[in-house]
Amino acid sequence: MTNIINFGNGSFMYDKHISKTFDNFTVNNKNKEAVEKCGDFLNKKDTNIYLWGKAGCGKTHLLCAVANEVRKEERILFYRMIDFLNMIRERVMADDHEIIRDLLDSEKPFFIDDFGTEKLTEFVFEKVYDFFDLVEVMERKKIMITSNYSISEMMDRVSDRIASRIVGNFEVVKIGGEDRRVEQ
């Protein structure tokens, strides 16, 4: 049975996420710079990181390692992108149209895993745009997002308007490496 730790507002981590640390992450020359940037995020906490790379290279592990370190000292918001969008949809259906602003207003460190994997419906596009636009307008920091897509791929897949807001408000960090799931 899979256990979860609930952080409120539909935010949670699975057991498998809780066990991800910097100590059990294998650093090599293809991911060393990304690991260093994640360490910088821990030290500064006044920045945002968009961590991208191909499937299985360690993005989720690093995201969880950072989140686990941060949550030792403060409450966090942690979502898989699909869970984030489902929570937004439920809240909007309950007539809570300010949920994204409210979450960003909380100033809790914000972690989103697997941005770009969601089916791009009109609702999803609107809410993703709203999120990144509010990050810019509110000058919100302490956000880390993972994706399989580079900025140019995001421009083609989603929108140049969203990609532009990512570039303008996030440090874009590429993580290299092979798919560790396929290698095993």
N, C-alpha and C positions, 0 to 999 in steps of 0.2 A: 504494500500500500504506500502511496506517495503522500507525504505530509507537506503542508505548506505553513509558512509564517505569514500572517496577515498584517499588513501595515495600515489598513484603513483605506477608504476611497477606492476600493477595488484593487488596491495595490498589494502584491504578494510575491513571495519567492518560494520555489519548490526546494525540497531537501537537496536535490542535486545542485542547485544554485548556491546554497549555503556553504557547501564544501569547497567552492572555488576560491582559491587564494593566490596571492603572488608566490607563495612558497611552493605550491604544487603546479605552477605554470612553467612549462619548459621554454626557456629563453634561448633563442638562436639568432644568427645574424639577419634573418628575414623578419623577425618580429621585435628585435631589441629596441628600435626607435619607438615603436608603439607602446612598449612596456614603460619606457622612460617618460613618454607623454602622459600616460595614465598615472604614473607617480607624481608628475607635475600637477595633475588635476587634484590629487590628494593634498599636495602641499599648498597650492594656491586657492583652490575652490572658488575663484572668481573668473572662471573661464567655462567654456562649453567645448565638448569634443564630439565630433562626428567620426566614428571609427568604422572604416570600411575595409572589406577584403572578401576573398572568395569563401565559400562554405567550408566549414571545418578547420579554419586556420587559427581559431582561438579568440574571436571577438567576444562571444558570450562569456567565456571564462574570464577575460580581462574586465569586462563590464561588471561581472559578479564580484570579482576580486576587489575592485574599487568600491562597489556598493557595500560589500561586507566590511571593509575598513571604515567607511564613512558611517555606517549604521552603528558602529561601536560608540560613537559620540553624539549622533543626532538622528532624528527620525528621517526616513527617506520615502520616496515614491519610486516604485519599481514595477514596470509593466513589460510584458511581451506586447508588441505593437497590436496584435489581434485582440488581446485582452483590453488594452487601452481603448481601442475603437469600440469594442462591445460595451464597455462601461460608459463611454460617451453616449453611445446610441441609447442605452437604457435611461440615462439621466435626461437626455433631450426628450425622450418619449414621456418622461415624468415631468416635463415642462421646466427643466433646469437648463436653460440655454447659456448660462454663464459658467458652466463647469470647468471649461479649459482655463478661463481667466482665474477662477477660484483656485484651481490647482497651482497655477503659476504664481498667484499671490501668496501662497503658503510659504514660499521661499525654501521649501525643503529640497534637498538635492534630488534631482529627477533623473531616472534611468529608464531608457526605452530600448528594448532588444528587438532586432529584426525589422527595422523600418524598411518599407519597400516591398515586403512580402504580401501585403494586403491587396485584395482585389480593389481596383480603383473605380469605385462607383462615384456618382455625383456627391453623395453624402460624405464619403471618405475623403475625396478631394477637398471639399469645403472645410472639413474639420482639420485635416492635415495643414491646409493653408492657414486656417485660423490659428492653429498652434504656433507655427513658425512666424507668422506675422506678429502675434502677441509676444513671442520671445523677443522679437526686435523692438517693438513699441515699448514694452515694459523693461527693456534692457536686462532681461532675466539671465542669470548666470547659474552655475552649478548643475548643468545638464549634460548628460552623456548618452549618446545614441549610437547603436550599431546598425550596420546595413551591409548587404552584399553588393551594393551599387556605388560606383564612383559618382562624382558630381556630374560628369558628362552623361553617364548612363541615367542618372536621376533626371537630368534635363529632358532626355528622350522619353523616359518611362512615365514621369509624373508631370513636371512642369518646370520651365525655366524660372518662373517666379518663386517657386519653392526652393529650387536649387540655389538661386541667388541669395535668398534669406539664410540658407545654411552656410554658404560661403561667407556672408557678411557677419554672422553671429556665432560661428563655430570654428574651432581649429579643426581642419580636415586632416585626419591621420590615416594613412594606409598601413594595414598590417599584412605582411607577406607570409608565405608558408604554404605547405601542402595540406590537403584535407586529411586531418588525423583520423577521421572516421574511416576513410577508404584505406589508409595505410595499415590499420589494425587488422 
